[in-house]
Amino acid sequence: MGLGGDQMKAKAFLFVFMLTFLLMACATGEKITRLNPGMSKQKVESVLGKPDGYSAPADGYEVYKYTNRLISGWSWDRADFNVIFKDGKVQEYGAGEVRTKQGGVNTILFISP
């Protein structure tokens, strides 16, 4: 028993839909919108995963750095994201450097706070 044309189309549509959803869910830029000031480091790691870099400049501040991450599931543009903690709680977060490709040329955009 083979699948009918309508069943094949439905399965193909479902496959494309799920693949699109998975690609969108993987982008750090999409995930960072789930962060909120006051979140714990553990909660941030559960949303974004382990950071690629870490620093503790002084005075109870810590910085998690997520480097070269996809901005969205719809773009190949990449960015570095920083999450700044004070006494273990999120104070600020966002993109620090964005890499985009336009017309075959890579461009780096620096985002200032």
Backbone hydrogen bonds in HBPLUS format (Angstrom, degrees):
<---DONOR---> <-ACCEPTOR-->    atom                        ^
c    i                          cat <-CA-CA->   ^        H-A-AA   ^      H-
h    n   atom  resd res      DA  || num        DHA   H-A  angle D-A-AA Bond
n    s   type  num  typ     dist DA aas  dist angle  dist       angle   num
A0008-MET N   A0004-GLY O   3.03 MM   4  6.31 157.5  2.08 154.4 160.9     1
A0009-LYS N   A0005-GLY O   3.01 MM   4  6.22 158.1  2.05 147.9 153.7     2
A0010-ALA N   A0006-ASP O   2.96 MM   4  6.14 156.3  2.02 144.4 151.0     3
A0011-LYS N   A0007-GLN O   2.94 MM   4  6.16 157.5  2.00 147.7 153.5     4
A0012-ALA N   A0008-MET O   2.89 MM   4  6.07 156.7  1.94 147.9 154.8     5
A0013-PHE N   A0009-LYS O   2.89 MM   4  6.06 160.3  1.93 148.9 154.2     6
A0014-LEU N   A0010-ALA O   2.97 MM   4  6.15 161.5  2.01 146.0 151.2     7
A0015-PHE N   A0011-LYS O   2.94 MM   4  6.11 155.8  2.00 145.7 152.1     8
A0016-VAL N   A0012-ALA O   3.01 MM   4  6.27 165.7  2.03 153.4 156.2     9
A0017-PHE N   A0013-PHE O   2.89 MM   4  6.08 162.0  1.93 153.5 159.0    10
A0018-MET N   A0014-LEU O   2.95 MM   4  6.12 164.7  1.97 150.9 154.5    11
A0019-LEU N   A0015-PHE O   2.94 MM   4  6.12 160.5  1.98 151.5 157.2    12
A0020-THR N   A0016-VAL O   2.97 MM   4  6.12 161.4  2.00 149.8 154.5    13
A0021-PHE N   A0017-PHE O   2.97 MM   4  6.20 160.1  2.01 149.3 155.0    14
A0022-LEU N   A0018-MET O   2.91 MM   4  6.14 158.9  1.95 150.3 155.6    15
A0023-LEU N   A0019-LEU O   3.01 MM   4  6.25 158.1  2.05 149.3 154.9    16
A0024-MET N   A0020-THR O   3.02 MM   4  6.26 158.2  2.07 150.7 156.4    17
A0025-ALA N   A0021-PHE O   2.95 MM   4  6.14 152.6  2.03 147.3 155.1    18
A0026-CYS N   A0022-LEU O   3.19 MM   4  6.32 129.1  2.46 140.3 151.7    19
A0026-CYS N   A0023-LEU O   3.33 MM   3  5.33 141.9  2.48  95.6 105.8    20
A0027-ALA N   A0024-MET O   3.44 MM   3  5.78 157.7  2.50 108.2 113.6    21
A0030-GLU N   A0027-ALA O   3.14 MM   3  5.41 131.8  2.38 101.4 113.2    22
A0031-LYS N   A0027-ALA O   3.12 MM   4  6.47 153.9  2.19 145.1 153.0    23
A0032-ILE N   A0028-THR O   2.80 MM   4  5.95 152.2  1.88 159.8 165.7    24
A0029-GLY N   A0070-LEU O   3.20 MM  41  6.46 167.4  2.22 150.2 151.6    25
A0034-ARG N   A0031-LYS O   2.87 MM   3  5.63 164.9  1.89 122.7 127.9    26
A0035-LEU N   A0032-ILE O   3.10 MM   3  5.51 167.6  2.12 113.2 117.1    27
A0039-MET N   A0036-ASN O   3.19 MM   3  5.90 155.8  2.25 144.3 144.0    28
A0038-GLY N   A0090-VAL O   2.82 MM  52  4.82 161.2  1.86 128.4 134.5    29
A0090-VAL N   A0039-MET O   2.85 MM  51  5.23 151.1  1.93 143.0 152.7    30
A0044-VAL N   A0040-SER O   3.09 MM   4  6.41 158.6  2.14 149.1 154.8    31
A0045-GLU N   A0041-LYS O   2.96 MM   4  6.21 160.8  1.99 151.2 156.1    32
A0046-SER N   A0042-GLN O   3.00 MM   4  6.25 140.8  2.15 138.9 149.9    33
A0047-VAL N   A0043-LYS O   3.11 MM   4  6.42 134.7  2.32 141.0 152.5    34
A0047-VAL N   A0044-VAL O   3.07 MM   3  5.17 132.0  2.31  97.8 110.9    35
A0048-LEU N   A0044-VAL O   2.78 MM   4  5.97 176.4  1.78 167.7 167.4    36
A0049-GLY N   A0045-GLU O   2.75 MM   4  4.43 137.4  1.93 116.9 127.2    37
A0052-ASP N   A0065-LYS O   2.80 MM  13  5.72 135.7  2.00 146.6 160.2    38
A0053-GLY N   A0065-LYS O   2.96 MM  12  4.75 136.9  2.15 141.7 143.3    39
A0065-LYS N   A0053-GLY O   2.91 MM  12  4.75 163.5  1.94 132.2 130.9    40
A0055-SER N   A0063-VAL O   3.01 MM   8  5.21 143.5  2.15 141.5 149.6    41
A0063-VAL N   A0055-SER O   2.75 MM   8  5.21 156.6  1.80 156.5 158.6    42
A0061-TYR N   A0058-ALA O   3.01 MM   3  5.65 166.2  2.03 125.1 129.6    43
A0087-ASP N   A0060-GLY O   2.94 MM  27  5.19 164.8  1.96 140.6 144.4    44
A0062-GLU N   A0085-PHE O   2.97 MM  23  5.03 150.1  2.06 134.1 138.5    45
A0085-PHE N   A0062-GLU O   2.73 MM  23  5.03 174.0  1.74 157.7 159.8    46
A0064-TYR N   A0083-VAL O   2.90 MM  19  5.14 165.0  1.92 152.3 155.8    47
A0083-VAL N   A0064-TYR O   2.92 MM  19  5.14 156.5  1.98 149.8 154.7    48
A0066-TYR N   A0081-PHE O   2.82 MM  15  5.04 172.0  1.82 158.9 161.3    49
A0081-PHE N   A0066-TYR O   2.76 MM  15  5.04 163.6  1.78 153.5 156.8    50
A0069-ARG N   A0079-ALA O   2.87 MM  10  5.37 156.9  1.92 157.5 150.6    51
A0079-ALA N   A0069-ARG O   2.83 MM  10  5.37 151.0  1.91 144.7 153.3    52
A0071-ILE N   A0077-ASP O   3.09 MM   6  5.95 156.6  2.14 153.1 149.3    53
A0078-ARG N   A0099-ARG O   2.82 MM  21  5.05 158.4  1.87 153.2 156.8    54
A0099-ARG N   A0078-ARG O   2.52 MM  21  5.05 173.4  1.53 158.1 160.6    55
A0080-ASP N   A0097-GLU O   2.75 MM  17  5.23 149.6  1.84 149.3 159.4    56
A0096-GLY N   A0080-ASP O   2.69 MM  16  5.50 168.7  1.70 158.9 161.1    57
A0082-ASN N   A0094-GLY O   2.87 MM  12  5.66 164.9  1.89 166.1 164.9    58
A0094-GLY N   A0082-ASN O   3.02 MM  12  5.66 144.3  2.15 152.9 161.7    59
A0084-ILE N   A0092-GLU O   2.79 MM   8  5.16 168.0  1.81 150.3 154.4    60
A0091-GLN N   A0084-ILE O   2.71 MM   7  5.62 171.0  1.71 164.4 161.1    61
A0092-GLU N   A0084-ILE O   3.33 MM   8  5.16 157.5  2.39 130.5 136.6    62
A0086-LYS N   A0089-LYS O   2.86 MM   3  5.43 154.9  1.92 151.6 154.8    63
A0089-LYS N   A0086-LYS O   3.21 MM   3  5.43 162.9  2.24 109.8 115.0    64
A0111-ILE N   A0096-GLY O   3.18 MM  15  5.15 169.4  2.19 128.4 130.4    65
A0098-VAL N   A0109-LEU O   2.84 MM  11  5.05 168.9  1.85 153.1 156.9    66
A0109-LEU N   A0098-VAL O   2.75 MM  11  5.05 167.4  1.76 156.0 160.6    67
A0100-THR N   A0107-THR O   2.90 MM   7  5.27 161.0  1.94 153.4 159.0    68
A0107-THR N   A0100-THR O   2.75 MM   7  5.27 162.0  1.78 163.9 168.8    69
A0102-GLN N   A0105-VAL O   2.99 MM   3  5.37 157.9  2.04 151.1 148.5    70
A0105-VAL N   A0102-GLN O   3.08 MM   3  5.37 162.7  2.11 111.4 116.8    71
